[in-house]
Amino acid sequence: MAQPNAASGTSKRWLWLLILPWIGVLLVPVYNMDSPRAFGLPFFYWYQLLWVLISAALTAIVYLKTKPASRRSEGRS
């Protein structure tokens, strides 16, 4: 049986960051508008595309912060 990680409670707190993209795109009335435009795209579209990038960055951060310590040290040789 695997030993529980002493910092598992702390590392699980990082998972709350994954809710931010969900909230950001769930509130459609906030970004349901045409202007300002960026690169010819209405705000409605580039706002959602921006959240794709933010989601990828947040997912990477959460992955790195919640990865077990044994896996962290394997990558460093």
N, C-alpha and C positions, 0 to 999 in steps of 0.2 A: 504494500500500500504506500502511496506517495505521501511524503511529509508535507503538511501545509506550509506555505510560504509565510513567513512572519509579516511581510509587507503586502500580503495579498489584499487586505482591506484598502490600503493606500493605493495600490495599483488599480483596483477596480473603480476608484473614483475617477480615473481618467476616462472611463467609458461614457461618462456624462457628456463629454465633448461631442460625442456622436449624435446627440440630440439637436445641436445647433443647426446643422444643415436641414434637418427635417422641419424645424420650426421656420427657418428662413424661407423655404419654398412653400410651406403650408399656408402662410398668410398672404394669399393672392391679392387681396385688396390693397396691400402695401405697395406692390410693384405692378399693378395693372394700369400702366400708363404708357404713352408713346414717347414722351420726352423725359429726360435728356437722351439724345441718341449718341451712340458710340460706334464709329466705323460704319455708319449708315444703318445700324441695327437699332430698333426701338428698345427702350429701357426694359420692357417685358422680357425680351429675349436675352440681352446681355447680362441682365441680373441673374437669370437662371444659369447661364453659362459660367458666370463668376462663381456661383455656388458649386458647380462641378469641380472647379479647381480648389476651392476652399475645402470641400468634402474630401478630396484626395489628400490634401495636406493634413487635415485633422485625422484622417484614418491612419496615415503614416505615423503621426505623433502618438496616437493611442496605441498603435501596434508596438512601437519602440518602448513606450513606457510600461506596457503590460506584459512584454515578453519576459519569460522566466530568466533569472540570472544565469542559469547554466547555459542557456542558448546564447545569451549576450557574450559570454566569454569564449564560446566556440568560434565565433566569427573573428576574433582577434588572435591571430597566430604570429 
